[in-house]
Amino acid sequence: MNKADLTEVLASRAGIPKVKAASYINILTEAIQEALVRDEKVTISDFGTFTVSKRRSFKGHNPKNGKEMLVPARRIPVFRAGKGLKNSLNE
């Protein structure tokens, strides 16, 4: 399922136009992204939690030339499923 599919599902279940549904999905994803950029945790009850994890830098190899290089530290988004989502997957 992709963004277009989610838009159709939201529009049909909420009885709203697809344009409005797409706008709501954009607002939601932008709000989550902005919170993560500010290093905030985003929790949606019974669904899950979005957080930011910090990866340390490490020595790796450049796949093009095989030379050793330092891979810089970075922040990555992490999603942890909540109980409600886990339970629905295992019913």
ChimeraX attribute file (.defattr): number of C-alpha atoms within 10 A of each C-alpha:
attribute: neighborCount
match mode: 1-to-1
recipient: residues
	/A:1	5
	/A:2	6
	/A:3	11
	/A:4	13
	/A:5	10
	/A:6	15
	/A:7	20
	/A:8	17
	/A:9	14
	/A:10	19
	/A:11	18
	/A:12	13
	/A:13	8
	/A:14	10
	/A:15	10
	/A:16	12
	/A:17	13
	/A:18	17
	/A:19	11
	/A:20	13
	/A:21	21
	/A:22	18
	/A:23	11
	/A:24	15
	/A:25	16
	/A:26	14
	/A:27	12
	/A:28	12
	/A:29	11
	/A:30	12
	/A:31	13
	/A:32	17
	/A:33	16
	/A:34	12
	/A:35	16
	/A:36	20
	/A:37	14
	/A:38	9
	/A:39	14
	/A:40	14
	/A:41	14
	/A:42	17
	/A:43	16
	/A:44	10
	/A:45	11
	/A:46	13
	/A:47	14
	/A:48	16
	/A:49	15
	/A:50	19
	/A:51	18
	/A:52	18
	/A:53	13
	/A:54	11
	/A:55	11
	/A:56	10
	/A:57	11
	/A:58	10
	/A:59	10
	/A:60	13
	/A:61	12
	/A:62	12
	/A:63	8
	/A:64	6
	/A:65	7
	/A:66	9
	/A:67	9
	/A:68	11
	/A:69	11
	/A:70	11
	/A:71	13
	/A:72	11
	/A:73	11
	/A:74	10
	/A:75	13
	/A:76	11
	/A:77	13
	/A:78	14
	/A:79	12
	/A:80	13
	/A:81	16
	/A:82	15
	/A:83	13
	/A:84	12
	/A:85	14
	/A:86	14
	/A:87	11
	/A:88	9
	/A:89	8
	/A:90	6
	/A:91	5
